[in-house]
Amino acid sequence: MECCLPGSTFHHLNYLDMPDPRSVEDLKNALKRLPGVGPKSAQRMAFHLLERDRKGARQIEQAIGQALTRVNHCVQCNNFCETELCEICASASRNSQFLCVVETPADLEAIEQAGVYRGKYFVLMGHLSPLDDIGPDQLAIKELMTLVSRNTVEEIILATNLTLEGQATSDYLCELLAESQIQVTRLARGMPMGSELEYMDPGTLNQAFTNRSTP
Amino acid sequence: MECCLPGSTFHHLNYLDMPDPRSVEDLKNALKRLPGVGPKSAQRMAFHLLERDRKGARQIEQAIGQALTRVNHCVQCNNFCETELCEICASASRNSQFLCVVETPADLEAIEQAGVYRGKYFVLMGHLSPLDDIGPDQLAIKELMTLVSRNTVEEIILATNLTLEGQATSDYLCELLAESQIQVTRLARGMPMGSELEYMDPGTLNQAFTNRSTP
């Protein structure tokens, strides 16, 4: 067969190093910077944007540009914000005696959607994670301490995730706050609503038994 | 506890409809247009870009802008291209008697990296998929037929994927090309290199037995 290289099934010399044009390669490399996106996903995304959804590509381009320009941190709670003070911090109807410390804006959102909390927040923007080079200086812990020292907070509710990193962050904050006169609490641990004992992990069952209460 | 809404654990009235600033919401919505990205991934990506990698965000923004402006289709093979004719189509060292039809640029790249083929290509940019509203008109089939009719192609190698959609596309092209005098072939079917019988699916084993050859 004349179309094939002579006598070689796995010949690695004659292939093009970069069959895709420069801009497509650049786009794939850029998309790989998104979390959870590897070379294959990046390729699929680049193909999709260029071949099936150029309008969507333009939308992403503009949204990134706009967000980079406009989004900063609320000077009080450290959440993402387009103004100096975010909506919650600026609100007079939120009780500023309570400060709920969360890892991310998504956590804050989840609590807001549960509609159970009317105090204020502080967003750390992450958790301690030495493996990812995220120590206390990479989180907004200094800002939290400043806020706590000058504010009228009476109770700090530590609402970090119940993961290893979240708990380490919570423990670290507990130590820092031990000297202050402020009451520090954490979210209750136990069985989540709708759960079945059969499928519950030992750690949760352990907490559920330890923290059992009268009905 | 004064911080809580009275007497309600699951109160859905008082939550904020959009706790994130407008630009963050826009960014999340834009990122959802990427294939395989749902609301949770989009949120994680937006957070990552804004909090951990603003440089990367700028890189993505610029790469999209550049790709949208520069990347078009090669007038001959329909692959992504920044010039009128792509590198392979413009090359004098490629045998234009052979035309290999693939679904995507990634497929072309895989064949190039195997280094086994020295003919030319045609990139359909997808496969027939009625469920996704991709029919013959959404693929570059008309362009393929034009190329075939005016060119000196002697053999067309159908190298679509061995998925249902890929095979349907291949069957459709076979029918269209039946009237022409050009020889139409398809890639061999059988056991992939390095595979073990024990883990092979029945369809592949079936093909491997049917197409068996003397060593």
Interface residues (C-beta under 8 A of the other chain):
Chain A: E2 C3 C4 L5 S8 T9 F10 H11 H12 L13 N14 Y15 L16 P19 D20 P21 R22 S23 V24 D26 L27 N29 A30 L31 R33 L34 P35 G36 S41 Q43 R44 M45 A46 F47 H48 L49 L50 E51 R52 D53 R54 G56 A57 R58 Q59 I60 E61 Q62 A63 I64 G65 Q66 A67 L68 R70 V71 N79 F80 C81 E82 C86 E87 I88 N95 Q97 F98 T104 P105 A106 L108 E109 E112 Q113 A114 G115 V116 Y117 R118 G119 M125 G126 E155 I157
Chain B: E2 C3 C4 L5 S8 T9 F10 H11 H12 L13 N14 Y15 L16 P19 D20 P21 R22 S23 V24 D26 L27 N29 A30 L31 R33 L34 P35 G36 S41 Q43 R44 M45 A46 F47 H48 L49 L50 E51 R52 D53 R54 G56 A57 R58 Q59 I60 E61 Q62 A63 I64 G65 Q66 A67 L68 R70 V71 N79 F80 C81 E82 C86 E87 I88 N95 Q97 F98 T104 P105 A106 L108 E109 E112 Q113 A114 G115 V116 Y117 R118 G119 M125 G126 E155 I157
